[in-house]
Amino acid sequence: MTSTLRQRLTPLLAGTCIALGLGMAPAGAETLTIGFLAPMTGGFAQVGQDMVNGFQLYLDQHDNKLGGMDVKFIVEDEQAKSDLAVTKAKKLVLQDGAQMFIGGLLASTGYALAPVSTETKTIYISSVPAADDLTQRQFDKYPYFIRTSWTSSQPHQPLGQWACDQGYKKVVAIAADYAFGYEVVGGFQKVFEDCGGKVIQKIWPPLGTKDFGPYIPTMKADADAIFSLMVGPMSLQFPKQLRGAGIKKPIIGGGTSYDEFALPFMSDEVIGDVSALHYSAAIETPKNEAFVKAYRAKYSKVPSYYAENNYTTAEWIDETIKKSGGKWPGAEAFIKTMQGIKLDSVRGPLVMDDMRNPIENIYIKKVEKKKMFGYDKDELWNTVIKTYPNVSQFWTYGKETFLKQPVYSKDFPPCKYCD
């Protein structure tokens, strides 16, 4: 075959593979092949390891079976790069025969991977990427997409209400400059301003920023509090540099700003800082205590939300396969069954809404230094100070009203109190 002919045939053959489902396991298969996408190298490698560890712990606890099916678990390094994640996802489906692929890290990666699920008619379970619109206005485009985690704005809408309830009137927002940051700030801002508060400034440092020196002096001095959304190593640097600059204003953090991934590397300057998320390692329930102890015994660290999300994802798959008689039911049947399962998870009660996003507890958390779960050392923990139960991605607005507004973005809601 000439190189020219090969070049012409390659995309045609690839398309034929997708159309015929070559490599995809038929309904009734007894081995479940799961492709898992996570950044295993680069600046987010430790986050990726937490993701893998959470899923692997559940497999280890269940003899490498989910719902009675033997599991083939294939991890691919997506390096927190959307284009690479797409390439690896297609490889998992077309070469490895995965019935599903899970993961990816960034919200932007979630937006890139969802079309792959539609193109290949393969389930994509978003265990971390919180891109709002995948289970909102774009829902109908992605029938093989289902989320086991959260939308970016979901925890931060109740956090906006909580901030109002504390009497905060003016807030400066500073957040990583990409889709996740926009959606987090947008959710907080919308609710905070609807209950009478004002976001008076929005600052967007680039994703991966290490030096916040150019941004901190620009913060308006008349703010009552600072709302921050940091990810990865940014989470460690921002509060340290803010307090080092002598600014003592309360910090209200987006969930990833104070997640257990970052907390062990933080110093006492973060004590008292508040954040919101659908998980805290300090949830005082028997199921979470058992999870924390098992995870810590195996991996010598407290589980982050990245670990819990993937542990719970494995549990949700486990229950779905059980309901399917211990065999692969096919993609459409799997989605339908999974959407109907109510789960008593490590993070609390879970149920899917009609757009395949969890309805779940949202925890307002304060960083405290204390002993927990019988460990004999004072450590930083995200103590739960308020629980908002059964929070929908649509908050209290209702689905119809919520979906009439644009997706939260850099420009929505507009910063009408900025000058």
C-alpha positions as CSV (number, residue, x, y, z in Angstrom):
1,M,0.0,0.0,0.0
2,T,1.4,3.4,-0.9
3,S,1.9,6.0,1.8
4,T,-0.6,8.3,-0.1
5,L,-3.3,5.6,-0.2
6,R,-2.6,4.7,3.5
7,Q,-3.1,8.4,4.4
8,R,-6.4,8.5,2.6
9,L,-7.7,5.2,4.0
10,T,-6.7,5.8,7.7
11,P,-9.5,8.3,8.6
12,L,-12.0,6.2,6.7
13,L,-11.0,3.0,8.6
14,A,-11.1,4.9,11.9
15,G,-14.6,6.1,11.1
16,T,-15.7,2.6,10.2
17,C,-14.3,1.3,13.5
18,I,-16.4,3.8,15.3
19,A,-19.5,3.1,13.3
20,L,-19.2,-0.7,13.8
21,G,-18.1,-0.5,17.4
22,L,-15.0,-2.5,16.7
23,G,-13.2,-3.4,20.0
24,M,-16.3,-2.6,22.0
25,A,-17.6,-5.3,24.3
26,P,-21.1,-6.6,23.5
27,A,-23.9,-6.7,26.0
28,G,-23.4,-9.7,28.3
29,A,-19.6,-9.4,28.4
30,E,-18.1,-10.7,31.7
31,T,-15.0,-8.5,31.8
32,L,-15.4,-4.8,32.3
33,T,-12.7,-2.7,30.6
34,I,-12.4,0.7,32.1
35,G,-10.3,3.4,30.7
36,F,-9.1,6.0,33.2
37,L,-7.7,9.4,32.2
38,A,-5.7,11.4,34.7
39,P,-2.6,13.6,34.7
40,M,0.2,11.3,35.9
41,T,3.0,13.6,34.9
42,G,3.5,17.4,35.0
43,G,2.3,20.0,37.5
44,F,-1.0,18.1,38.3
45,A,0.6,14.6,38.7
46,Q,-0.2,14.3,42.4
47,V,-3.8,15.2,41.8
48,G,-3.9,12.5,39.1
49,Q,-2.4,10.0,41.5
50,D,-5.1,10.8,44.1
51,M,-7.7,10.1,41.4
52,V,-6.3,6.8,40.5
53,N,-5.8,5.8,44.2
54,G,-9.4,6.5,45.0
55,F,-10.7,4.2,42.3
56,Q,-8.0,1.6,42.9
57,L,-8.8,1.4,46.6
58,Y,-12.4,0.5,45.9
59,L,-11.2,-2.2,43.4
60,D,-8.8,-3.6,46.0
61,Q,-11.5,-3.8,48.6
62,H,-13.8,-5.7,46.1
63,D,-11.3,-8.2,44.7
64,N,-10.9,-6.3,41.5
65,K,-14.6,-6.8,40.6
66,L,-17.4,-4.4,40.1
67,G,-20.9,-5.9,40.3
68,G,-19.4,-9.3,39.9
69,M,-17.5,-8.5,36.7
70,D,-13.7,-8.8,36.5
71,V,-12.2,-5.4,35.8
72,K,-9.5,-4.5,33.4
73,F,-8.4,-1.0,34.6
74,I,-6.3,0.9,32.1
75,V,-4.8,4.3,33.2
76,E,-3.7,6.8,30.6
77,D,-1.7,10.0,31.3
78,E,-3.6,13.0,30.0
79,Q,-1.2,15.6,31.5
80,A,-4.1,18.0,32.2
81,K,-4.2,18.7,28.5
82,S,-7.5,18.6,26.7
83,D,-6.2,17.6,23.3
84,L,-4.1,14.8,24.7
85,A,-7.1,13.6,26.7
86,V,-9.1,13.3,23.5
87,T,-6.4,11.3,21.8
88,K,-6.1,8.9,24.8
89,A,-9.8,8.5,25.1
90,K,-10.1,7.4,21.5
91,K,-7.3,5.0,22.0
92,L,-9.0,3.5,25.0
93,V,-12.2,2.9,23.1
94,L,-10.9,1.9,19.6
95,Q,-7.7,0.0,20.6
96,D,-8.4,-1.3,24.1
97,G,-12.1,-1.9,23.8
98,A,-13.1,0.0,26.9
99,Q,-16.8,0.1,27.6
100,M,-16.4,3.4,29.4
101,F,-13.8,6.0,30.0
102,I,-13.6,8.0,33.3
103,G,-11.9,11.1,34.5
104,G,-9.9,13.9,33.0
105,L,-9.1,16.7,35.4
106,L,-9.9,20.2,34.2
107,A,-13.4,21.5,33.3
108,S,-12.0,22.4,29.9
109,T,-11.0,18.7,29.4
110,G,-14.6,17.7,30.3
111,Y,-15.9,19.9,27.6
112,A,-13.4,18.3,25.1
113,L,-14.1,14.7,26.1
114,A,-17.9,14.7,26.0
115,P,-18.0,14.8,22.2
116,V,-15.8,11.7,22.1
117,S,-18.5,9.8,24.0
118,T,-21.1,10.8,21.5
119,E,-18.9,10.1,18.5
120,T,-17.9,6.6,19.8
121,K,-21.2,5.8,21.6
122,T,-19.1,5.1,24.6
123,I,-20.0,6.0,28.2
124,Y,-18.0,8.9,29.6
125,I,-18.2,9.3,33.4
126,S,-17.0,12.7,34.6
127,S,-15.6,11.9,38.0
128,V,-13.8,15.2,38.4
129,P,-14.4,17.7,35.5
130,A,-17.1,20.0,36.8
131,A,-17.9,21.8,33.5
132,D,-21.4,23.2,34.2
133,D,-23.0,23.1,30.8
134,L,-22.4,19.4,30.1
135,T,-25.4,18.6,32.4
136,Q,-27.3,21.8,31.5
137,R,-27.7,23.5,28.1
138,Q,-25.6,21.0,26.3
139,F,-27.2,17.9,27.9
140,D,-29.0,16.7,24.8
141,K,-25.8,16.6,22.8
142,Y,-24.2,14.0,25.0
143,P,-26.4,11.0,25.7
144,Y,-23.5,8.8,26.9
145,F,-22.2,11.3,29.4
146,I,-23.0,11.0,33.1
147,R,-21.5,12.8,36.1
148,T,-20.7,11.3,39.5
149,S,-19.2,14.5,41.0
150,W,-20.5,18.1,40.8
151,T,-20.8,21.1,38.6
152,S,-18.4,23.9,39.2
153,S,-21.0,26.3,40.4
154,Q,-23.0,23.7,42.5
155,P,-21.1,24.1,45.9
156,H,-20.5,27.8,45.4
157,Q,-24.1,28.9,45.0
158,P,-24.9,27.9,48.6
159,L,-21.6,29.5,49.6
160,G,-22.9,32.8,48.2
161,Q,-25.9,32.4,50.5
162,W,-23.7,31.5,53.5
163,A,-21.6,34.7,52.8
164,C,-24.7,36.8,52.9
165,D,-25.8,35.2,56.1
166,Q,-22.5,36.1,57.7
167,G,-23.2,39.8,57.0
168,Y,-20.6,40.2,54.2
169,K,-21.6,43.1,51.9
170,K,-18.7,43.5,49.5
171,V,-16.4,40.8,48.2
172,V,-13.4,40.8,45.9
173,A,-13.1,37.7,43.7
174,I,-9.8,36.3,42.5
175,A,-9.8,33.0,40.5
176,A,-7.8,31.0,38.0
177,D,-8.4,32.3,34.5
178,Y,-10.2,29.4,32.8
179,A,-13.6,27.8,32.5
180,F,-13.7,26.3,36.0
181,G,-12.8,29.6,37.6
182,Y,-15.5,31.5,35.6
183,E,-18.2,29.0,36.6
184,V,-17.2,28.9,40.3
185,V,-17.1,32.7,40.6
186,G,-20.3,33.0,38.6
187,G,-22.2,30.7,40.9
188,F,-21.0,32.5,44.0
189,Q,-21.6,35.9,42.5
190,K,-25.1,35.2,41.3
191,V,-26.4,34.0,44.6
192,F,-24.4,36.5,46.7
193,E,-25.8,39.5,44.7
194,D,-29.3,38.1,44.6
195,C,-29.3,38.1,48.4
196,G,-28.0,41.7,48.6
197,G,-24.2,41.4,48.4
198,K,-21.9,43.0,45.9
199,V,-18.8,41.6,44.1
200,I,-16.8,44.7,43.6
201,Q,-13.8,43.4,41.7
202,K,-12.9,40.3,39.7
203,I,-9.2,39.4,39.2
204,W,-8.1,36.5,36.9
205,P,-4.5,35.3,37.4
206,P,-3.5,32.6,34.7
207,L,-3.9,29.0,35.6
208,G,-0.6,27.9,37.2
209,T,0.3,31.3,38.6
210,K,2.9,31.0,41.4
211,D,3.6,34.7,42.1
212,F,0.5,36.7,43.2
213,G,2.6,39.8,43.8
214,P,1.2,41.7,40.8
215,Y,-2.4,41.0,41.9
216,I,-2.6,41.3,45.6
217,P,-1.8,45.1,45.8
218,T,-4.6,45.7,43.3
219,M,-7.3,44.3,45.6
220,K,-9.9,46.9,46.7
221,A,-9.4,47.8,50.3
222,D,-13.1,48.3,51.2
223,A,-14.0,44.6,50.6
224,D,-15.4,42.7,53.6
225,A,-13.9,39.4,52.4
226,I,-12.0,37.8,49.5
227,F,-13.4,35.0,47.5
228,S,-10.6,32.9,46.0
229,L,-10.6,29.9,43.6
230,M,-7.3,28.3,43.2
231,V,-6.3,24.9,41.8
232,G,-3.2,22.7,42.2
233,P,0.0,24.5,43.4
234,M,-1.9,27.8,43.2
235,S,-3.8,26.8,46.3
236,L,-0.6,26.7,48.4
237,Q,0.8,30.0,47.2
238,F,-2.1,32.4,47.3
239,P,-3.1,32.3,51.0
240,K,0.6,32.3,52.1
241,Q,1.4,35.4,49.9
242,L,-1.8,37.2,50.8
243,R,-1.2,36.9,54.6
244,G,2.5,37.7,54.0
245,A,1.4,41.0,52.4
246,G,-0.4,41.8,55.7
247,I,-3.9,41.3,54.5
248,K,-6.1,39.9,57.2
249,K,-9.5,39.9,55.6
250,P,-11.5,36.7,55.7
251,I,-11.0,34.3,52.8
252,I,-13.9,32.4,51.4
253,G,-12.5,29.7,49.1
254,G,-13.8,27.7,46.2
255,G,-13.7,24.0,47.0
256,T,-10.3,23.2,45.4
257,S,-8.6,26.1,47.3
258,Y,-8.6,24.2,50.5
259,D,-9.1,20.6,49.4
260,E,-7.2,17.9,51.4
261,F,-4.8,17.6,48.4
262,A,-3.4,21.0,49.5
263,L,-4.2,21.2,53.2
264,P,-1.3,19.0,54.6
265,F,1.2,21.4,52.9
266,M,-0.4,24.6,54.2
267,S,0.6,26.4,57.4
268,D,-1.3,27.9,60.3
269,E,-2.1,31.0,58.3
270,V,-5.1,29.2,56.7
271,I,-6.7,28.4,60.1
272,G,-10.2,29.9,60.0
273,D,-10.5,30.1,56.2
274,V,-13.8,28.8,54.9
275,S,-14.6,26.9,51.7
276,A,-17.4,24.8,50.2
277,L,-17.5,21.5,48.5
278,H,-19.5,18.2,48.3
279,Y,-16.8,16.4,50.3
280,S,-14.7,16.9,53.4
281,A,-12.4,14.3,54.9
282,A,-13.7,15.6,58.3
283,I,-17.3,14.5,57.7
284,E,-18.1,12.7,61.0
285,T,-20.0,9.6,59.8
286,P,-18.9,5.9,60.2
287,K,-18.7,5.4,56.5
288,N,-16.4,8.4,55.9
289,E,-14.3,7.5,59.0
290,A,-13.7,4.0,57.6
291,F,-12.8,5.4,54.2
292,V,-10.4,7.9,55.6
293,K,-8.7,5.3,57.7
294,A,-8.5,2.8,54.8
295,Y,-7.1,5.4,52.4
296,R,-4.6,6.7,54.9
297,A,-3.4,3.2,55.8
298,K,-2.8,2.4,52.1
299,Y,-1.5,5.7,50.8
300,S,-0.2,7.4,54.0
301,K,-2.3,10.5,53.5
302,V,-5.8,11.9,54.1
303,P,-8.0,11.4,51.0
304,S,-8.7,14.5,48.9
305,Y,-12.0,15.1,47.0
306,Y,-10.2,13.8,43.9
307,A,-9.7,10.5,45.7
308,E,-13.3,10.4,47.1
309,N,-14.9,11.3,43.8
310,N,-13.3,8.3,42.1
311,Y,-13.9,5.9,45.0
312,T,-17.6,6.9,44.9
313,T,-17.6,6.5,41.1
314,A,-16.3,3.0,41.4
315,E,-19.1,2.3,44.0
316,W,-21.8,3.7,41.7
317,I,-20.5,1.5,38.8
318,D,-20.5,-1.5,41.2
319,E,-24.1,-0.9,42.1
320,T,-25.1,-0.4,38.5
321,I,-23.6,-3.7,37.3
322,K,-25.2,-5.5,40.2
323,K,-28.6,-4.2,39.0
324,S,-27.7,-5.4,35.6
325,G,-27.3,-9.0,36.7
326,G,-23.5,-9.0,36.9
327,K,-22.9,-8.6,33.2
328,W,-22.3,-5.6,30.9
329,P,-25.8,-4.4,29.8
330,G,-24.7,-2.2,26.9
331,A,-24.1,1.6,27.1
332,E,-27.8,2.8,26.9
333,A,-29.0,0.4,29.5
334,F,-26.1,1.2,31.8
335,I,-26.8,4.9,31.7
336,K,-30.5,4.4,32.4
337,T,-29.8,2.0,35.3
338,M,-27.0,4.2,36.8
339,Q,-29.2,7.3,36.6
340,G,-31.9,5.6,38.8
341,I,-29.6,4.4,41.6
342,K,-29.7,6.1,45.0
343,L,-26.3,5.8,46.8
344,D,-25.4,6.1,50.4
345,S,-21.9,7.2,49.7
346,V,-18.8,8.3,51.7
347,R,-19.8,11.9,51.0
348,G,-23.4,11.4,51.9
349,P,-26.7,10.5,50.1
350,L,-26.6,10.8,46.3
351,V,-29.2,10.7,43.6
352,M,-29.1,11.7,39.9
353,D,-31.3,14.5,38.6
354,D,-32.9,14.1,35.2
355,M,-29.9,15.7,33.5
356,R,-27.5,13.1,35.0
357,N,-25.8,15.3,37.6
358,P,-25.8,14.4,41.4
359,I,-28.1,16.0,43.9
360,E,-26.0,15.9,47.0
361,N,-25.0,17.6,50.3
362,I,-22.8,20.7,50.1
363,Y,-20.6,21.3,53.1
364,I,-19.4,24.7,54.3
365,K,-16.0,24.0,55.9
366,K,-13.7,25.9,58.2
367,V,-10.0,25.0,58.5
368,E,-9.2,24.0,62.0
369,K,-6.2,22.4,63.7
370,K,-7.2,19.4,65.8
371,K,-7.2,15.6,66.2
372,M,-9.7,13.5,64.4
373,F,-10.7,9.8,64.0
374,G,-8.3,8.6,66.8
375,Y,-5.1,10.0,65.2
376,D,-2.9,11.3,67.9
377,K,-1.5,14.4,66.1
378,D,-3.0,17.9,65.7
379,E,-3.5,18.4,62.0
380,L,-5.4,20.8,59.7
381,W,-8.9,19.5,58.9
382,N,-11.8,20.9,57.0
383,T,-14.4,20.9,59.8
384,V,-17.9,21.0,58.6
385,I,-19.7,24.0,60.0
386,K,-22.9,23.9,58.0
387,T,-24.5,21.3,55.7
388,Y,-26.9,22.3,52.9
389,P,-28.7,19.0,52.1
390,N,-29.8,17.7,48.7
391,V,-28.4,20.6,46.7
392,S,-29.3,20.6,43.0
393,Q,-27.0,22.0,40.3
394,F,-29.9,24.5,39.8
395,W,-29.7,25.7,43.5
396,T,-33.1,27.1,44.5
397,Y,-33.8,28.8,41.2
398,G,-35.5,25.7,39.6
399,K,-34.4,24.0,36.4
400,E,-36.5,26.1,34.0
401,T,-35.5,29.5,35.4
402,F,-31.9,28.5,35.8
403,L,-31.5,27.3,32.2
404,K,-32.9,30.6,30.8
405,Q,-29.8,32.4,31.9
406,P,-26.4,32.0,30.1
407,V,-23.8,29.6,31.4
408,Y,-21.6,31.2,34.1
409,S,-18.7,32.7,32.4
410,K,-16.0,35.4,32.6
411,D,-18.7,38.0,31.6
412,F,-21.8,36.5,33.3
413,P,-22.9,37.6,35.7
414,P,-21.6,41.0,34.7
415,C,-19.5,42.8,37.3
416,K,-22.0,45.6,37.7
417,Y,-20.5,46.8,41.0
418,C,-17.0,47.0,39.6
419,D,-15.5,50.3,38.6
